[in-house]
């Protein structure tokens, strides 16, 4: 299991995305962060605040049910099966960091 925070995931990605992917490999990712947006894609994802941009955590159907009612600024830990997308920032476009198939481990509600 690869344990991190939304902020640390961003920093590691900005520093060296290839090394980050080697470190994560095929491991399950446990990510802790502060909810910035609890309702994107009709509750199918949470956005966790990072240093520079948000990390999008796409939820499993069960995870979406469990996360229902999660409030903005709540602290949450998610267990995710994989990294979905890592795209470096370019010009005015911020970087994109997504984790997929996530379920809440705990929730600040």
DRENDO-1510 file (C-alpha; in Angstrom, 1 decimal, always signed):
<recs>
REC; n; res; u; v; w
REC; 1; UNK; +0.0; +0.0; +0.0 .
REC; 2; UNK; +1.2; +3.5; -0.9 .
REC; 3; UNK; +0.1; +6.0; +1.7 .
REC; 4; UNK; +0.2; +9.7; +1.0 .
REC; 5; UNK; -1.7; +13.0; +1.3 .
REC; 6; UNK; -3.2; +15.0; -1.6 .
REC; 7; UNK; -0.5; +17.7; -1.0 .
REC; 8; UNK; +2.4; +15.2; -1.0 .
REC; 9; UNK; +1.1; +13.4; -4.1 .
REC; 10; UNK; +1.1; +16.8; -5.9 .
REC; 11; UNK; +4.6; +17.7; -4.7 .
REC; 12; UNK; +6.0; +14.2; -5.7 .
REC; 13; UNK; +4.3; +14.5; -9.1 .
REC; 14; UNK; +5.7; +18.0; -9.7 .
REC; 15; UNK; +9.2; +16.9; -8.6 .
REC; 16; UNK; +9.5; +13.7; -10.6 .
REC; 17; UNK; +6.4; +12.1; -12.1 .
REC; 18; UNK; +8.3; +9.0; -13.4 .
REC; 19; UNK; +9.8; +8.3; -10.0 .
REC; 20; UNK; +6.4; +8.7; -8.4 .
REC; 21; UNK; +4.8; +6.1; -10.8 .
REC; 22; UNK; +7.7; +3.7; -10.0 .
REC; 23; UNK; +7.2; +4.2; -6.3 .
REC; 24; UNK; +3.4; +3.5; -6.5 .
REC; 25; UNK; +3.7; +0.7; -9.1 .
REC; 26; UNK; +0.6; -1.5; -8.8 .
REC; 27; UNK; +0.0; -0.7; -5.1 .
REC; 28; UNK; -3.3; +0.4; -3.6 .
REC; 29; UNK; -3.1; +4.1; -2.8 .
REC; 30; UNK; -4.3; +5.4; +0.5 .
REC; 31; UNK; -4.7; +9.2; +0.2 .
REC; 32; UNK; -5.7; +11.6; +2.9 .
REC; 33; UNK; -6.9; +15.1; +2.1 .
REC; 34; UNK; -9.3; +17.9; +2.7 .
REC; 35; UNK; -12.5; +17.9; +0.6 .
REC; 36; UNK; -12.7; +21.0; -1.6 .
REC; 37; UNK; -15.6; +19.8; -3.7 .
REC; 38; UNK; -17.9; +16.9; -2.6 .
REC; 39; UNK; -20.3; +16.9; -5.5 .
REC; 40; UNK; -18.5; +16.7; -8.9 .
REC; 41; UNK; -20.0; +14.3; -11.5 .
REC; 42; UNK; -23.2; +14.0; -9.4 .
REC; 43; UNK; -21.4; +12.5; -6.4 .
REC; 44; UNK; -19.1; +10.2; -8.4 .
REC; 45; UNK; -16.0; +11.9; -7.2 .
REC; 46; UNK; -14.4; +14.1; -4.5 .
REC; 47; UNK; -11.9; +16.8; -5.1 .
REC; 48; UNK; -9.2; +17.0; -2.4 .
REC; 49; UNK; -7.4; +20.3; -1.9 .
REC; 50; UNK; -3.7; +20.3; -2.8 .
REC; 51; UNK; -1.0; +22.9; -2.7 .
REC; 52; UNK; -1.5; +24.1; -6.2 .
REC; 53; UNK; -4.6; +22.4; -7.6 .
REC; 54; UNK; -7.1; +19.7; -6.6 .
REC; 55; UNK; -6.7; +15.9; -6.8 .
REC; 56; UNK; -9.8; +14.2; -8.2 .
REC; 57; UNK; -10.7; +11.0; -6.5 .
REC; 58; UNK; -13.2; +9.0; -8.6 .
REC; 59; UNK; -15.3; +6.8; -6.3 .
REC; 60; UNK; -16.6; +3.3; -6.8 .
REC; 61; UNK; -20.4; +3.0; -6.7 .
REC; 62; UNK; -20.2; +1.7; -3.0 .
REC; 63; UNK; -17.7; +4.5; -2.2 .
REC; 64; UNK; -20.1; +7.1; -3.6 .
REC; 65; UNK; -22.8; +5.8; -1.3 .
REC; 66; UNK; -20.4; +5.8; +1.7 .
REC; 67; UNK; -19.2; +9.3; +0.9 .
REC; 68; UNK; -22.7; +10.8; +0.5 .
REC; 69; UNK; -23.1; +13.7; +2.9 .
REC; 70; UNK; -19.4; +14.5; +3.0 .
REC; 71; UNK; -19.0; +18.2; +3.5 .
REC; 72; UNK; -16.5; +20.7; +2.1 .
REC; 73; UNK; -13.4; +21.1; +4.3 .
REC; 74; UNK; -14.0; +17.6; +5.8 .
REC; 75; UNK; -10.8; +15.6; +6.3 .
REC; 76; UNK; -11.1; +12.2; +4.6 .
REC; 77; UNK; -8.9; +9.1; +3.9 .
REC; 78; UNK; -9.7; +7.2; +0.7 .
REC; 79; UNK; -8.3; +3.8; -0.5 .
REC; 80; UNK; -8.0; +3.8; -4.2 .
REC; 81; UNK; -7.1; +1.0; -6.6 .
REC; 82; UNK; -5.0; +3.0; -9.0 .
REC; 83; UNK; -3.8; +6.3; -10.3 .
REC; 84; UNK; -6.0; +7.3; -13.2 .
REC; 85; UNK; -4.3; +10.3; -14.8 .
REC; 86; UNK; -1.2; +12.3; -14.3 .
REC; 87; UNK; -0.7; +15.3; -16.6 .
REC; 88; UNK; +1.9; +18.0; -16.1 .
REC; 89; UNK; +0.9; +21.6; -16.0 .
REC; 90; UNK; +1.3; +23.5; -19.3 .
REC; 91; UNK; +1.0; +27.3; -19.7 .
REC; 92; UNK; -2.2; +28.3; -17.9 .
REC; 93; UNK; -3.6; +24.8; -17.7 .
REC; 94; UNK; -3.0; +23.3; -14.2 .
REC; 95; UNK; -1.7; +19.8; -13.8 .
REC; 96; UNK; -4.2; +16.9; -13.5 .
REC; 97; UNK; -3.8; +14.2; -10.9 .
REC; 98; UNK; -6.6; +11.6; -10.5 .
REC; 99; UNK; -7.0; +8.5; -8.5 .
REC; 100; UNK; -9.7; +5.9; -9.4 .
REC; 101; UNK; -11.8; +3.2; -7.8 .
REC; 102; UNK; -11.8; +4.9; -4.4 .
REC; 103; UNK; -13.7; +4.1; -1.2 .
REC; 104; UNK; -13.7; +6.1; +2.0 .
REC; 105; UNK; -11.7; +4.5; +4.8 .
REC; 106; UNK; -12.8; +7.3; +7.2 .
REC; 107; UNK; -14.7; +10.5; +6.8 .
REC; 108; UNK; -14.9; +13.7; +8.7 .
REC; 109; UNK; -18.5; +14.1; +7.5 .
</recs>
